[in-house]
Amino acid sequence: MDNFLQSFITGVTQGTTEFLPVSSSGHLFLLRNYFHFDFGTNYVVLLHFATLIAVLFFFWKDIWQILTGLFSKDFSAWKLFFALIIGTIPAAVAGLFIEEILEEFLTSNLTIGISLIFTGFLLFLSDKFKKSDLSITDIGLKTAFFIGLFQALAIVPGLSRSGLTLFGALFLRVKRGDAFKFSFLLSIPVILGSTIIKLDEISRISEGGWGFLFAGVSGFFALWLLKFLRKSKRLKYFAFYCWIIGILSIV
């Protein structure tokens, strides 16, 4: 397939699915498996970095508030900062152990299909939780670590990072809008760290620029769309989608 067309399809797929709770990496590897695209995990990391830039642009006010709060000795800013650090630890540790087996054992259609079905189950349950009362500034270290455990599971393609962290936050009674915000802020250190670790490898990817561009632009618009969905109980619709794609992947 033409490299430009492959870059367009994979970039837009990454951008539109990264922030929706349907597993962007699962979709990318399904595309590779079915259409014989030529890319590996390093290219997936590159596309994730593109959508990270979209997160930085979209949440720049929140990020700036945290950074300025650290220098002004704002307790709530420091609390949120350490919550994000603690929430990142499980995924960082899991990444070290799963890195070697990810490409070989966890990118098959069967594994991704089962993972998508499980993701759908959690999303469906998320809409059943009663009204929450915790804001993002109320998230303590234990709560952040628990949410981080769900993020660590999402290293497996098909297990949605945003979907699982949303489930963990809502399960712990974090308000729906704040759960979305914390989920996206929690993605920053994880994706940034994996990009730095693989910086040498991804810098050698030929013709990765177009995929990077398409992923970043489409990711920003996906975030804009998600803004209107974050306070409503509509995750069950994404659950139905995950079940359909998961079953098709297995069959």
PyMOL commands that set and color helices and strands:
alter all, ss='L'
color gray80, all
select helices_A, chain A and resi 3-17+24-35+41-58+60-71+75-105+109-126+136-138+141-153+161-171+176-197+199-202+209-226+235-250
alter helices_A, ss='H'
color red, helices_A
deselect
rebuild
show_as cartoon
